[in-house]
Amino acid sequence: MTPNYTGMRKGISLVEMMIAIILFAALATIGLKYTKNYINTDLQAMKARTAAAMDQGSQLTQAYKLYTSQYGSPTTITDLNATATPVLTNIPAAITEMSALGWDLNTSTGIGSGYGFHMTLDGNTTTIQAATYCAIWNHEFNSSVELNVSGTEDYGTITAPLYVSSTALSYCYGTSTTGYEVIIKLP
């Protein structure tokens, strides 16, 4: 005859643990589904692309300063990685979601007080996407600029940017009809 066990069990059984795991997994799945509705993943991807373009612009600005101190003023962006004057190993590749052509060195218009790098926002973007990229860019340099934009948002002209001062070192300007352009001014 076996004695009866009258005390409490210690721990949980394997079946109880499996039921708990299944319940937690179901709750996590439901929570993730509803959380995705609140996170704008497209906007986050656009912010990441804009950050990458800003990094490219910073690299180009530093290369420009180095080039001018060693060789004088470059006439085109390809001068920065020419064989005779290698400052950059490669010109930054275009972020095709933002611009089909990428960065260019503008020496003819003398943007602001001197040369400048510019990037036309075209590529695979729609007008609303280009306006959003423009708003994100300006927001990074002036936090009072709103990120809520529409395709009819007006960001001003090159002579009088609407949201960012014309004395700013970098800004995006344009309209839904004329297109949008990012400018990084150089001394």
C-alpha positions, 0 to 999 in steps of 0.5 A: 500500500502506498501512502497518500500524498497530502501536501502541496505540489512544488512547481508546475507541470510541463502541460501547464507551462506549454499552455502558458507559453501558447497564451503568451504567444497569442497575446504577443501576436495580437499586441504586435498586430495592433502596434503595427497600426500605430507605427508608421514604418514608411515614415521611419524608412524615409527618416533613415534614408534622409539620415543617410543622405545627411551623412553623405552630405557631411562626407562631401562637405568635409571632402570639399574642405580638404580638396580646397585646402590642398588643390583649390576649388573643385569644378565638379563633384567628380574632382573630389575622387579624380586620380590626380586629386584623390580626396574621396575613394568614391562619390556617395551613391545615389539613394534611389528612393530619394534621387535618381542622380544623387548629389551634384556640386553646383558651381554656376549659381553660387548658392547663398555665399558660395558653392553648394551641393544639391540633390533633386528629390525625384527618383522613385518618389511621388510628390507627397514623398518628395514633400515628406523628405523635404520636411524631414530634412528641414526638421533636422535643421530646424525642429520647429518645422512640422513633419505633417505634410501634403503634396500641396505643401509649399517650401518656398523658393531658393531665394526665400525658403519658407521654413528654413532661413536662407542663411542656414547651412542646409535646407530643402526648398520647392513646391509640388509643381516645381519639385523639391531640392536639397541644398548644402551651402559651402563657404 
